Amino acid sequence: MDAYTFRYGPKLIAGQGAAARLGELLPAGRCLFVTDANVRALGLADAALASLPDVEIFDAVEQDPSRATLEAAVAAGAGCASVVGFGGGSPMDVAKLAAYLLGSGDALDAIWGVGKAVGARLPLALVPTTAGTGSEATGVSVITIGGSVKNAVNAPALNADWALLDPELTIGLPRPVTAATGIDAMVHAIEAYTSARRKNPVSDMFAREALRLLSQNLIPACERPDDRDARANMLLGAHYAGVAFDNAPVAGVHALAYPLGGHFHVPHGLSNSLVLTQVLGHNMPAAMADYAELGCVLDPGLARLGTQAQAQGFVELLAELTRATGLPLRLSEVGIGREHLDLLAAEAMKQERLLVNNPCPIDEAAARRLYEAAL
């Protein structure tokens, strides 16, 4: 057996009303509460905020948060004793880095990359309001630099102390958001399972169970927005996928998805969905055995078939599931045309930290071909 390491960071608290327990978990003193304006307007944070006796609210986080937003959050948190990230992946990513920068005093430019953040952060709790990013489970934070380039900090120091999964916060989430974030979580599980680096039996276990939970509950959650069981299972599946890819990192799908968000502001989950089947096809020669195993997770009936048929069945089942969600299926449906292919391919090459994890190499020519196939 090959040697491997595995880390699982946050303490997990799950169940209806879990978010209202923040006050009993965090230390005394002022808390920096990082969220976005939409979450505040919907009232999703009300119970959590009511549990905190002394709070500084920072609700200016945007989709694909910028360096300026992160720096503003850090400024707002001066003198705070703890940090909460409450919302989707963007507020949680800002909260993780704000907690680290406030606690360590490190300069941001000194910690980009993997394993460079080794200082101490402030106590940190993360509360997702979508079942997708798995950010509450990971030590990764992604920030948009210069308007379009996504930089990341990846280090155990960014793993939260607590992750709170409260299905009440996802009840009534619009179908497009439910679908896109759910596909995002499935991509996390798939890429962790096939990662060329740090894939191991424990991450595989989490990835398989994540994919099972997500695939069985995505359409029920889309069609019945108040289905609490489906919502709870989606949250748990997204969390498991986050645990998996925190240990076996994501790869080519994310590398090709990031330029779609950075340049065209396509939501991250949808960006992953739009290039998923193309990257799976590209990776098939190296990942066929893994795809076959995941195919049997999606449909145990595939077990009677051979490996190639199982792997192809996996790709087809994912395509069917995406169609059933009602998400756009082609890049052309989100305003991307042939004239953008060169830009996208060049930008994808900047995601070296992700491309190195892909089971098959993706160079600029291959990236352009994959984008073209997704038009």
C-alpha positions as CSV (number, residue, x, y, z in Angstrom):
1,M,0.0,0.0,0.0
2,D,1.3,3.5,-0.9
3,A,1.9,5.8,2.1
4,Y,-0.6,8.7,2.4
5,T,-1.7,11.4,4.9
6,F,-5.3,12.6,5.5
7,R,-6.5,15.5,7.5
8,Y,-10.0,16.4,8.6
9,G,-10.2,19.9,10.0
10,P,-13.4,21.3,11.5
11,K,-15.7,19.9,14.2
12,L,-19.0,19.3,12.5
13,I,-22.3,20.4,14.0
14,A,-25.4,19.4,11.9
15,G,-29.1,19.7,12.2
16,Q,-32.0,22.1,12.2
17,G,-31.2,25.3,14.0
18,A,-27.5,24.6,14.2
19,A,-26.6,28.1,13.1
20,A,-28.1,29.5,16.3
21,R,-25.4,27.8,18.3
22,L,-22.6,30.1,17.2
23,G,-22.8,32.1,20.3
24,E,-22.0,29.1,22.5
25,L,-19.0,28.0,20.4
26,L,-17.0,31.2,19.9
27,P,-14.8,32.9,22.6
28,A,-15.8,36.1,24.4
29,G,-15.1,39.3,22.5
30,R,-16.2,40.9,19.3
31,C,-16.9,38.6,16.3
32,L,-16.3,39.6,12.7
33,F,-19.4,38.2,10.8
34,V,-18.6,37.8,7.1
35,T,-21.5,37.4,4.7
36,D,-23.2,39.0,1.7
37,A,-26.0,41.5,1.2
38,N,-28.4,39.0,-0.2
39,V,-28.1,36.6,2.7
40,R,-28.7,39.5,5.1
41,A,-31.7,40.7,3.0
42,L,-33.3,37.2,3.1
43,G,-33.0,37.1,6.9
44,L,-31.0,33.8,6.8
45,A,-28.4,35.2,9.3
46,D,-30.9,36.5,11.8
47,A,-30.8,33.6,14.2
48,A,-27.1,33.3,14.0
49,L,-26.6,37.0,14.6
50,A,-29.0,37.0,17.6
51,S,-26.8,34.4,19.3
52,L,-23.7,36.7,19.1
53,P,-23.6,39.3,21.8
54,D,-20.9,41.5,20.2
55,V,-20.6,41.4,16.4
56,E,-19.1,43.4,13.6
57,I,-21.0,42.7,10.4
58,F,-19.2,42.7,7.0
59,D,-21.8,42.0,4.3
60,A,-20.0,43.4,1.2
61,V,-18.8,40.1,-0.2
62,E,-19.5,39.7,-3.9
63,Q,-19.4,36.6,-6.2
64,D,-15.7,35.8,-7.0
65,P,-14.5,38.1,-4.1
66,S,-11.7,40.5,-4.9
67,R,-8.6,41.3,-3.0
68,A,-10.1,44.7,-2.2
69,T,-13.0,43.0,-0.6
70,L,-10.8,40.8,1.5
71,E,-8.7,43.7,2.6
72,A,-11.9,45.6,3.6
73,A,-13.0,42.6,5.7
74,V,-9.7,42.5,7.4
75,A,-9.9,46.2,8.2
76,A,-13.4,45.7,9.6
77,G,-12.2,42.9,11.8
78,A,-9.5,44.9,13.6
79,G,-9.7,44.1,17.3
80,C,-12.1,41.1,16.8
81,A,-11.6,37.9,18.7
82,S,-13.2,35.5,16.3
83,V,-14.6,35.2,12.7
84,V,-17.7,33.7,11.2
85,G,-18.1,33.0,7.5
86,F,-21.9,32.7,6.7
87,G,-23.2,32.1,3.1
88,G,-21.9,30.5,0.0
89,G,-18.3,29.8,-0.9
90,S,-17.4,33.5,-1.4
91,P,-18.2,34.7,2.2
92,M,-16.6,31.6,3.6
93,D,-13.4,32.0,1.5
94,V,-13.1,35.7,2.7
95,A,-13.7,34.7,6.3
96,K,-11.0,32.0,6.2
97,L,-8.4,34.4,4.9
98,A,-9.5,37.2,7.1
99,A,-9.3,35.0,10.2
100,Y,-5.8,34.0,9.2
101,L,-4.5,37.5,8.3
102,L,-5.9,39.0,11.5
103,G,-4.5,36.3,13.7
104,S,-1.1,35.8,12.0
105,G,-0.2,39.3,10.8
106,D,1.2,37.7,7.7
107,A,1.3,39.6,4.4
108,L,-1.2,38.2,1.8
109,D,1.4,38.1,-1.0
110,A,3.6,35.9,1.1
111,I,1.1,33.1,1.5
112,W,-0.4,32.5,-2.0
113,G,0.0,28.8,-3.0
114,V,0.1,25.6,-1.0
115,G,1.4,25.3,2.5
116,K,2.8,28.8,2.9
117,A,0.3,30.0,5.6
118,V,1.8,28.5,8.7
119,G,0.9,31.1,11.3
120,A,-2.0,31.2,13.8
121,R,-5.5,32.5,12.9
122,L,-8.4,33.7,15.0
123,P,-11.1,31.1,16.0
124,L,-13.2,30.5,13.0
125,A,-16.7,29.0,12.4
126,L,-18.2,28.5,8.9
127,V,-21.9,28.2,8.0
128,P,-22.9,27.3,4.4
129,T,-26.2,28.5,3.0
130,T,-25.8,26.5,-0.2
131,A,-24.9,22.8,-0.7
132,G,-22.1,23.1,-3.1
133,T,-18.7,24.6,-2.4
134,G,-17.7,22.5,0.6
135,S,-15.7,25.5,1.6
136,E,-16.6,25.0,5.3
137,A,-14.6,21.7,5.1
138,T,-11.4,22.9,3.4
139,G,-8.3,24.8,4.0
140,V,-8.6,26.5,0.6
141,S,-9.5,30.2,-0.1
142,V,-9.8,31.5,-3.6
143,I,-9.6,35.3,-4.3
144,T,-9.9,37.1,-7.6
145,I,-6.9,39.3,-8.4
146,G,-6.7,42.0,-11.0
147,G,-10.3,41.5,-12.1
148,S,-10.0,38.0,-13.6
149,V,-7.2,35.9,-12.2
150,K,-8.0,33.6,-9.3
151,N,-5.3,33.1,-6.7
152,A,-5.6,30.6,-3.9
153,V,-4.2,30.0,-0.4
154,N,-4.2,26.3,0.6
155,A,-3.0,25.4,4.0
156,P,-4.2,23.5,7.1
157,A,-4.2,26.8,9.0
158,L,-7.3,27.9,7.1
159,N,-9.3,24.9,8.2
160,A,-12.1,26.1,10.5
161,D,-12.7,25.1,14.1
162,W,-16.4,24.5,13.5
163,A,-18.5,23.7,10.5
164,L,-22.3,24.1,11.0
165,L,-24.7,22.4,8.6
166,D,-28.2,23.8,9.1
167,P,-30.6,22.6,6.4
168,E,-33.1,25.3,7.3
169,L,-30.8,27.8,5.7
170,T,-31.1,26.1,2.3
171,I,-34.9,25.7,2.2
172,G,-36.4,27.6,-0.7
173,L,-33.1,28.1,-2.5
174,P,-33.9,28.8,-6.1
175,R,-33.7,25.9,-8.5
176,P,-30.8,27.3,-10.6
177,V,-28.7,27.9,-7.5
178,T,-29.6,24.5,-6.1
179,A,-28.6,22.9,-9.4
180,A,-25.4,24.7,-10.0
181,T,-24.1,24.3,-6.4
182,G,-25.1,20.7,-6.4
183,I,-23.2,20.0,-9.6
184,D,-20.2,21.9,-8.2
185,A,-20.2,19.5,-5.2
186,M,-20.4,16.5,-7.5
187,V,-17.4,17.8,-9.4
188,H,-15.4,18.1,-6.2
189,A,-16.1,14.4,-5.4
190,I,-15.3,13.3,-9.0
191,E,-12.0,15.2,-9.2
192,A,-10.9,14.1,-5.8
193,Y,-11.5,10.5,-6.7
194,T,-9.4,10.8,-9.9
195,S,-6.8,13.3,-8.7
196,A,-3.3,12.6,-9.8
197,R,-1.9,13.8,-6.5
198,R,-2.7,12.7,-3.0
199,K,-5.6,10.5,-3.9
200,N,-6.0,7.9,-1.0
201,P,-8.4,5.4,0.4
202,V,-9.9,7.8,2.9
203,S,-10.5,10.6,0.5
204,D,-12.0,8.0,-1.9
205,M,-14.4,6.9,0.8
206,F,-15.6,10.4,1.3
207,A,-15.8,11.1,-2.4
208,R,-17.9,8.0,-3.1
209,E,-20.4,8.7,-0.3
210,A,-20.6,12.4,-1.4
211,L,-21.4,11.4,-4.9
212,R,-24.1,8.9,-3.7
213,L,-25.8,11.5,-1.5
214,L,-25.6,14.3,-4.1
215,S,-26.8,12.3,-7.1
216,Q,-29.7,10.8,-5.2
217,N,-30.9,14.1,-3.7
218,L,-30.1,16.8,-6.3
219,I,-33.3,16.5,-8.4
220,P,-35.6,16.1,-5.3
221,A,-34.0,19.3,-3.9
222,C,-34.5,21.1,-7.2
223,E,-38.1,19.9,-7.6
224,R,-39.2,20.2,-3.9
225,P,-37.4,23.2,-2.5
226,D,-38.8,22.6,1.0
227,D,-37.8,18.9,1.2
228,R,-35.7,19.0,4.4
229,D,-34.4,15.5,4.0
230,A,-33.1,16.2,0.5
231,R,-31.6,19.5,1.7
232,A,-29.9,17.9,4.7
233,N,-28.4,15.2,2.4
234,M,-27.2,17.7,-0.1
235,L,-25.4,19.7,2.7
236,L,-23.8,16.5,4.0
237,G,-22.8,15.4,0.5
238,A,-21.2,18.8,-0.3
239,H,-19.4,18.7,3.0
240,Y,-18.1,15.2,2.4
241,A,-16.9,16.3,-1.1
242,G,-15.1,19.2,0.5
243,V,-13.4,16.8,2.9
244,A,-12.4,14.7,-0.1
245,F,-10.9,17.4,-2.2
246,D,-9.2,19.1,0.8
247,N,-7.0,16.0,0.8
248,A,-7.0,15.0,-2.9
249,P,-7.2,18.2,-4.8
250,V,-9.4,19.2,-7.8
251,A,-8.0,19.4,-11.3
252,G,-8.9,20.1,-14.9
253,V,-12.6,20.8,-14.7
254,H,-11.9,23.6,-12.2
255,A,-8.9,24.9,-14.2
256,L,-11.2,25.4,-17.2
257,A,-14.1,26.7,-15.2
258,Y,-12.2,29.5,-13.5
259,P,-11.7,31.6,-16.6
260,L,-15.5,31.4,-17.3
261,G,-16.1,33.0,-13.9
262,G,-13.2,35.4,-14.0
263,H,-13.9,36.9,-17.5
264,F,-17.6,36.2,-18.0
265,H,-19.0,36.1,-14.5
266,V,-20.5,32.7,-15.0
267,P,-21.4,31.3,-11.5
268,H,-18.8,28.8,-10.4
269,G,-21.0,25.8,-10.2
270,L,-22.4,26.4,-13.6
271,S,-18.9,27.0,-15.0
272,N,-17.9,23.5,-13.7
273,S,-21.0,22.0,-15.2
274,L,-20.4,23.5,-18.7
275,V,-17.0,21.9,-19.1
276,L,-17.5,18.7,-17.1
277,T,-18.3,16.1,-19.8
278,Q,-15.6,17.4,-22.1
279,V,-12.9,17.1,-19.4
280,L,-14.2,13.7,-18.4
281,G,-13.9,12.5,-22.0
282,H,-10.3,13.9,-22.2
283,N,-9.4,12.1,-19.0
284,M,-11.0,8.8,-20.0
285,P,-7.8,7.0,-21.0
286,A,-6.2,7.5,-17.6
287,A,-9.3,7.6,-15.4
288,M,-11.4,4.8,-16.9
289,A,-11.2,2.5,-13.9
290,D,-12.1,5.2,-11.5
291,Y,-15.0,6.4,-13.7
292,A,-16.2,2.8,-13.8
293,E,-16.3,2.6,-10.0
294,L,-18.1,5.9,-9.8
295,G,-20.6,4.8,-12.4
296,C,-21.6,1.9,-10.2
297,V,-22.1,4.5,-7.3
298,L,-24.6,6.4,-9.6
299,D,-26.2,3.2,-10.9
300,P,-25.4,-0.1,-9.2
301,G,-26.9,-1.8,-12.2
302,L,-23.8,-0.9,-14.1
303,A,-21.9,-3.5,-12.1
304,R,-22.9,-6.3,-14.5
305,L,-21.1,-4.5,-17.4
306,G,-17.4,-4.3,-18.3
307,T,-15.1,-1.4,-17.2
308,Q,-15.4,0.6,-20.4
309,A,-19.2,0.4,-20.4
310,Q,-19.3,1.4,-16.8
311,A,-17.1,4.4,-17.3
312,Q,-19.1,5.5,-20.4
313,G,-22.3,5.0,-18.4
314,F,-20.9,7.3,-15.7
315,V,-20.4,10.1,-18.2
316,E,-23.8,9.6,-19.7
317,L,-25.5,9.5,-16.3
318,L,-23.9,12.8,-15.3
319,A,-25.0,14.4,-18.6
320,E,-28.6,13.2,-18.0
321,L,-28.5,14.5,-14.4
322,T,-27.3,17.9,-15.6
323,R,-30.1,18.1,-18.3
324,A,-32.7,17.2,-15.6
325,T,-31.6,20.2,-13.5
326,G,-32.5,22.6,-16.3
327,L,-29.0,24.3,-16.2
328,P,-27.6,25.7,-19.5
329,L,-25.7,23.0,-21.3
330,R,-23.5,24.9,-23.7
331,L,-21.1,27.8,-23.4
332,S,-23.0,29.6,-26.2
333,E,-26.0,29.8,-23.8
334,V,-24.0,32.0,-21.4
335,G,-22.7,34.4,-24.0
336,I,-19.4,32.7,-24.9
337,G,-18.5,32.3,-28.5
338,R,-15.7,31.0,-30.8
339,E,-14.0,34.4,-30.6
340,H,-13.3,33.8,-26.9
341,L,-11.6,30.4,-27.3
342,D,-8.0,31.7,-27.4
343,L,-8.5,33.9,-24.4
344,L,-10.0,31.1,-22.3
345,A,-7.3,28.6,-23.3
346,A,-4.6,31.0,-22.3
347,E,-6.2,31.9,-19.0
348,A,-6.7,28.2,-18.1
349,M,-3.0,27.7,-18.4
350,K,-2.5,30.0,-15.4
351,Q,-4.2,27.4,-13.2
352,E,-1.0,25.4,-12.8
353,R,-1.9,24.4,-9.2
354,L,-5.0,22.6,-10.6
355,L,-3.7,21.3,-13.9
356,V,-0.9,19.3,-12.1
357,N,-3.6,17.2,-10.4
358,N,-5.4,16.2,-13.7
359,P,-5.1,12.5,-14.6
360,C,-4.3,13.5,-18.2
361,P,-2.2,16.5,-19.2
362,I,-4.0,19.5,-20.5
363,D,-1.9,21.9,-22.6
364,E,-3.2,25.1,-24.2
365,A,-4.2,23.4,-27.4
366,A,-6.1,20.7,-25.5
367,A,-7.9,23.4,-23.4
368,R,-8.9,25.3,-26.6
369,R,-10.3,22.0,-28.1
370,L,-12.2,21.3,-24.9
371,Y,-13.8,24.8,-24.8
372,E,-14.7,24.5,-28.5
373,A,-16.4,21.2,-27.8
374,A,-18.4,22.9,-25.1
375,L,-19.7,25.7,-27.3
